């Protein structure tokens, strides 16, 4: 029978057909643990110029491809053919085209070595099998899976619900844990349409096979889930190891649930454990005390921050009052941040200074905050300031008369340049 697929952006010039009978199943279904084989090139297909990325690409059609071409939310395999990295896989009318760059010396009929990236495949198999478990557990609570995306960071399961309660998430995780620990077998069966219609499928088949015959591929997790699926799965649920819930987001009026599955979850859990251990040592407390201890520290920081701002403002006020008595136009680096500079400029202005220019302390970025006050400046004053100061010292800033603020790179040069500017004006 003919399995028909149109995937990706490769159009009619790449459409071909092959009849696959029940005994002619792809190796990625029958033997997903095999990652290294030798096979022959059936055909080398050109790519139209508009589809080319570098002018040296082509599609290889293999006699027996070990590479899963993607589908059902699961990404295509990665790997190499004759040492050339696969840049993409397209499945058209069940012929699999492997996109490679180079390969000008390859020829039809030539035997080539194919290497599947088995780490990537293992991850994909874990994500897809884990998704079946999660969707089956959600179905027990009347929550149907609408779509699935097996991404690089998480497995996204969009469900037919506007919200999913935390208690249900907890039960789904517990149920999945049970099935993983029980190490249930995961089998693929190839059945006739009539046989499929008699099965208790979790979701109905989207399409009936032409003519009502088979085979239809059904993935069966023993006493857990029966679903028509073309993905590549694990052989037992125990190989999933672990599942974590990452959170949820709204999409198309529904909820997408995010899950971390398999080795990803183990890595995430170990990383979280390491961070927890470091937190415990830093805070000198046990796991159960971390949240309370962190909250206490944050409150202390708020008090310290308020006290620091008050101190900075008081120090700035004292600077401004003292300096305004000694100079009509003080230009000075007084350290601190913008709170100190603002208070100093305000105090100096209140004591009658006609101009002030204060520079603060160095910031983590290596520059310095500054503030400029100029009573009754002429309209071109700040333009001259920028030309005089920024061009020689590097910096930026702005504002509205009579106050401007910003950052400078060279505090010493800026102080000298402003002194000259104020003397000339």
Buried (B, 14 or more C-beta within 10 A) or exposed (E): BEBEBEBBEBEEEBEEEBEBEEEEBBBBBEEBEEBEBEBEBBBBBEBEEEBEEEEEBBBBBBEEBBBBBBBBBBBBBBBBBBEBBBEBBBBBBBBBBBBBBBBEEBEEEEEBEBBBBBEBBBBBBBBBBBBBBBBBBBBEBEBEBBBBBBEEEBBBBBBEBEEBEEEBBEBBBEBBBBBBEEEBEBBBBBBBBEBBBEBEBBBEBEEEBEEEEBBBBBBBBBEBBBBBBBBBBBBBBBBBBBBBBBEBEEEEEBBBBBBBBBBBBBEBBEEEEEEEEEBBEEBEBEEEEBEEBBEEEEEEEEEEEEEEBEEBBEBBBBBBBBBBEEEEBBBBBBBBBBBBBBBBBBBBBEBEBBBBBBBBBEEEEEBBBBBBBBEEBEEEBBEBBBEBBBEBBBBEBEEEBBBBBBBBBBBEBBBBBBBEBBEEB
